[in-house]
Amino acid sequence: MKLQQEPVLRQNLSVTVTPRLLQSMHVLQLSSAELASYVQDQSSENPLLEVLWSDAVPGRAQRSRIRQAPFNGTPRPMPESAAATETLESALLSQLRLSGLGGRIFAIAKYLAGNINENGFLNVALSEAALRFGAEEREAGEALHALQSLEPAGIAARSLQESLCIQIRRDGQADPWAEALVTRCLKELGAGQWKTAARMLNITPEQVKQSYAYIRTLNPRPGLAYQHQRTLDVKPDALIRKIGNRYVCGLIDGWIPQVSVNRNVQRLCLESGCKETEAYAKQHVQAANWLIHSLEQRQRTFMRVIEAIADEQQSFLERGASGLKPMNLKTIADKLQLHESTVSRAIQNKYVQTPHGMVELKYFFGAGLATADGETASAERIKSRIRQLIEEENKSKPLSDQQLTDLLVKEGLHISRRTVMKYREEVHILSSRLRAST
């Protein structure tokens, strides 16, 4: 057998993530308030970046380099509610700063703190957080552990079960069997199957009942105390309103400044006769142009996504939650010929003001179930209906999952008790037995 080397041509496709692309991706996923802060930070680092902030009076504007403190009367201040009211996120950040965390772990913990919903549950996967910071998932887990050690107890959990376990571990007077029951027998507790739970743990039914009484004292929604304050701080990034017979979309960009290159400073640098100064000017002009391009691209993409959502969700705009249509990222991506990840970034951390109130853009995306009339109902619509039924129930005789299922089936939804239980748990509502005394 003869061995010999021969040249072989291969064609490989690869994606190079440049700093410019990373900036565009980052800018796209920022909310309007976050973007204003980001532009201000960039301005303080780049002397050739000129920022035009909108004044409080429509039609007027002021030019500012924003190199000084943000509340000196030149740049338009951030919403007063953010400073006047403590939110769950700000409370957690205050504790994190005193925790001794540093570097990337602190940055990840801060990011996770910003992705906790009003009930106190984590809304982002650790793998996503790790990828965002170029870290290992182990580091994201370490950041989550630090966050879960803060007050209120049970915060930043990924499920009701995990939240209850955190509270039990933090309680020096906890019932000795409580954690084991929550970990292994939560469904049995919800169904009142004391003997089954007792057999699973090899304890007596009386011990199960005693632990159950303790578990009912725990907080199933540890972030609820901050829910009102958190709602006050949310500002819509876009507006959908009805004009005549059609719905019109617009971006609420009053907090987003206009950005340009400071030509006077650029000219002085280029005419200085110093090569280092000229190189410095060219570098920062390029950075400013990148930012300008990223901002323009963000606005175009975001507007297209909002218009596509409004077009797909006409029934919601007309009727509210009962008209919410099942929709996924691919629906919008295909409609706009964009990648799904681009649509995902465009809707992240953003809210829209609709005729039925302000909603998070992620609210519009979800799977659906078949109805009796051959159409489909979105998961969010069903969850909303489950919440409504539970809010209207007789508190002394809470509705069981089977009773909820029967009511939904009568309304024309093809849904199983298991799915009802799943949706109820996803919105962090306790079982009927556990709701009886909460």
N, C-alpha and C positions, 0 to 999 in steps of 0.2 A: 504493500500500500504506500503510495507516494503522497507525502504531505507538502503542501505549498501554500504560501500566502498570496491572496488575491485582493485587490481593492474592491470594496463593496460600497455602493451608494445607498444610504437610507434617508428617508424623509421623515422628520419628526416635527410634530406641532407642540408648541409649549407657550404658556402665557407668562409674560414677564410683568410683575407687579411693580411699577415705577412709583417713586414718591408722589408724582403728580396724580397718578391713578388712585393711590391710597388716600390722598387728600380729597379727591372728588367723592370717593366712597364714604369717607368720614363725614364730609359736609352734607351729603344727601340724607344721612340718617339722623341728623340733628334736628331737634324741634326749633321753632323760631327763637324762643328764649335762649336755648343753648347756642344757637348760631350767633346771636348777638354777642354773647359772652366770648365765643371763639374768635370772632372778628376783632373784638376789643383786645384780646390777648395777642393776636397776630399784629395788630397795629402798634402795640407797645414794643414789639420786637423788631419791627421793620420801619425805619425812618422814612422810607420812600412810599409808604402806604398812606394814602389820604382817605379819610372816612367822612362821609356826609351823613349825619344823624338827623332824622326827622324831628322837627320841633313839635311841641304839644298843639300848636295852632296849625290847622290844615293849610297847606300851601306855603308855609315858611320853613326854613331850614337853617342850620348853622354848620359851619365847617370846623372840624376839630381834629387834632392829631391824636387825641385821647391818650396821651402819654402820662397824664396825671391820674389821680384817684377818680373812680367812676362817678361819684356823686358830687362833683364840684359844680354842677349846673350846666356843664357843656354837653356831655352826652346825655341822651334821654335815659333816666333811671329805669331799672327793672321794676316789675310790678311791686307795689307796696305790700301786697298780701304776703309776698315771699319773705319780707323782712319782719312784718308785723305778727305773723302767725307761725308757730313751730309746727312743722310737718313731721310725719314719720321718718322721712328721709333725712331731714335736718337733725332730728333727734339722734338717729343712728350715726350720722357723720360726726356729731359732737362727741359721742362716746368712742368712735373709732380713733379720733385724734388723740384721745387719752390712753389708747390701748397699747401704744408702743410699737404698733406695726409700722413697717417701713417698706420703701421700694415698691416692687411689683405686687407684693401681697396686699399692701394697702390700696394700691390702684384698683386691683381686682375687687377687693371688698367694697370699695367706694362705688364701683360699677354695679355690683350686685345689690347694694343698698338702693340704687336708683331703679332697680327692676323688681321691686316688691309691690304687690297690689294692695288695695285699700284694706283687705282683710289680713294682711301681714304675711302672705305666702309668696315665695319666690317664683317669678314668671319667666326665668331664663335658665337654660341648661348650662351646667358647669363646662361642658365641652365647648359651647359657644363663647362663654366668658374667657376660657383659656385661649381659644383661637384668636379672639380679639386682641389679646395682649401678648401673643406669641409665647405663651407659657404652657407648662405641662398641666394636665388635669389635676394632678396632685396638688399643685400650688393653688388652683382654684378651690379645691376642697379645703385647703388650709384657710383660705380667705373666708369661705363659707362658715367654717367652724368658728372663726373669730366673730363673725357677724351673729351667729346663733347664740353666742355667749352674752350678748347685750340684752338690754331691757327694751321692751317688755319680754318676758320669758315666752318662748315658743315662736319668736319672730324668725322670718327667713326660712321657714320650713318648706319642703317641697310637696307635702301632703298633710292632711289632717292628722294622720297617724304619727308622722314625724314630729309635728308640732306638739301633740299631747305627750309624746315620749320626752321631748326636750323639757317641757314643764315639769314632768315627773322627776327627771334627773336633777333638776335645779331645786326641788323641794325637799328639804331635810326631814320633813314630817310626812313624806309620801307613803301611801299604803304599800306594803312590801310586794304585793302581787299585781299592782296596777300596771307597771311597764310590760310585764309578761302578757297580761290580758290585752292591752292595747296592741302589742306587737303581733300576737298570735290569734287573738279571739275577738277582734273588734266587731266583726260581722255577727258573731254569735251573741255578743252583748247587745247589739242593736236589735236582734231578733228575740231577745229575752231567753235565750237558750242557756240557762244557768248550768244545768246538769252537763250539757255538752262541753261547755267551757271548763267546768270543773274536771271532767275526765281528761281533757286535753292537757291540763296542767297538773293533774293528780292532786287536786285540792278539793275541799268540800264546797257544796253550793253556797253555804253560808259565807265562806271566805270570798267567793265570787261576788255575792251581793254586797258585801262590805266594801270591796274594791270598786265595784260599780258606783256606789254612792260617792266615793271619793273622786272618781273620774268625772262625774257630773259636775264637780266644782271647778274643773279646769276650764280655760278659755278657748273655745274652738276658733275664735277669730281675734288673735292678739293685736292686730293692727286697727281694730274697729274704733278705738278711742281717737285715732288721728284721721278718720275717714272724712269728717266735715272739713277739717283744715286742708287736707290734701285736695279736696274738690275745689276749694277756693283758689288754689295756686295754679290750677290747670288753665291755660289760655289756648283758645282755638288757633290753629295754623291756617285754616281755610274756612270758607263759608259757602254753603249751598242754599240758595233761596229761590222761591218761585216768583217769576215775573211774567204775568200774563198766563199763558198756558205751558210755559216751559221752565225748567230749572236751570239757573245760571250759577256757575262756580267762580269763585274768586279767592285769591290768596290774601291772607291778613298779614301783611309784611311791614306794619308800622314800626315794629321793633328791629327790623333788619335794615342796616344802613346801606347807602350807596358807597361803593369802594372804587378808587381810581389810583393811578400813579401820580405822586406829587412831582410834577414836571419841573418846578422851580428848584427843588432839592436835587433832582436828577441832573439838571443843567449845571448847577454849581459843582457837583461831584465830577462831571465829565470835563468841565473847564478848569479843574484844579491843577492839572499838569502832573498829578501824582498817579502813577500806575496802580498802586494799591487802592487808592480811593476810587479810581475808575472801575476796577474789578469789583470792589465792594458794591458800587452803585449798580453795575450790571447784574450781579447776583441777586440783589434785593428787588430790582425791577422785575426780574424773571419770576421771583417768588410772588410778587404782587400780582403779576399777570396770571399766574397759575390760580391764585385765589379768586381773582375776578372771573376767570373762566369757570371755576368750580361753582361759584355762586350763581352765575347765569345758567349753567347746566342744571343745577339743583332746582331752580325755579321752573325751568321748562319741563323737566321730568315730573316734578311734583304736581304741576298744573295738569299735565296729561293724565297722570294717575287719578287725580281727583275727578276729572271729567269722565274718565272711563268708569270709575266706581259709581258716579251719579247716573250714568247711562244704564249700567247693569242693575242698579238698585232703585229703579223708578217706583216699584211697589212699596218699598220702605219709605221713600220720601212722601208718598201719598198717604200711607196708613200707619206708619210707625213700625214697632217691633213685630207686629203680626204679619207684616208684609215683607219681612227680611228674606231675601233670596239666598239659597246656598251658593257659595262662590269660593273659589280658591285662587291662589296666586297665579296659577297657570292661565286662568280665564283672562285676567288683566294683562299678563305678560304676552299672551298670544294676540290679544286685541291691539296692543301697542307695539308688538314686535320687539319686546325687551326681554332680558333674561329675568327669570323668577327672582333671583337674588337682588336685582335692581329694584323690582317692585317691593320686595321685602324691606329693603333699606329705606325706600321712599315713604313707607307707611309707619316705620318704627318711631315710637315716642311722639306721635302726632295725633292731633284731635281736629275734628271738623264740627262746625256749628251747622246744624240742620234744622228744618222746620219742627223736628221732634226733640230738640235739645242737642247738647254737645255730646259727641260720642268719640271713642278712640277708633282710629281707622281700622285697627285689627278686628274690631267688632263685626265688620262686614264680611270677614273671611271665615268660612267654616263649612263643614259637610252638612248633608241634609237627609231627611227621611221621607218616605213616600206617604202621601195622604190619600184619603178615600176618593178624592176627585181626580186622582192620577197625577197630581203635581207633587212638588217636594217642599218640605219645610226645613229651614235651617236649624242647626243645632242651637244657635243662640236664641232663636225664636222659641224653641222648645224649653230651653233653660229659663228664659224669661217667663214663660207660662208656668213652669214649675214653681219658680219663686213667687209668682203672683198667687197661685193656689195655696201655697204654704202661708203666705202673709194673710190670706183671707180665711184660713182654717180656724176651727174652734180650738183655742189654745189648750183647753182641758182635754180635748180628744184629737190630737194631731193626726193628720192623714198619713197612712202607711204608704209604702212604695206601691203596693198593689192597688190601693184606693186611688193614688195619683195616676197610675197606669190606666185604670178603668175610666177615669174622667177624661184623660187625653184620648183614649180610644173612642169615646163617645163624641169627641170633637173632630173625629175623622183622621187621627194620626195612627199609623201602623207602628206601634212601639211596644217593646217588651218591658216587663218589670225590671229585668237586669239593666236595660238601657236607662230607664228612669233612675234607678239607683246610681248608675255611673254618672249621669248628668247632675244628680243631686249632690254627689260627692265632689264633682268638679267645681261646683259653685260653693263648696264648703258649708253645706247645710247638713246638720246632724239627722240621724234617723228619727222616726216618730217617737221611739221610746226615750231617746236621749233629749229630744226637744220637749218632752212633757214637763220638765222642771227647769228649763233654761230660759 
